[in-house]
Amino acid sequence: MHKLRTDLDRDFVTREPPELHALACLVHGALAALHALGAVYNYRRKNWGDVAAHTAAALYDAHSAHHHYRTEQIALRRLSSR
């Protein structure tokens, strides 16, 4: 398991602008919400295979949104410290 990145890590440098990570965070958050909605819909229809697929996709998108949020915050801190 990898350690969490912080703004104190000297080996972590993000080259992308923070706005790009903000957009990616928004997109992954919206996808996670839509996949959660799809999981609920398929749960009500008792379509268990699609419930599992939508749940896995929602968890992946939620994790990605969290990653982009952390990366955006690190990039913003580095820009403000210059």
Buried (B, 14 or more C-beta within 10 A) or exposed (E): EEEEBEEEEEEEEBEEEBEBBBEBBEBBBEBBBBBBEBBEEBBEEEBEEBBEBBBEBBEBBBEBBBBBBBBBBBBBEBEEEE
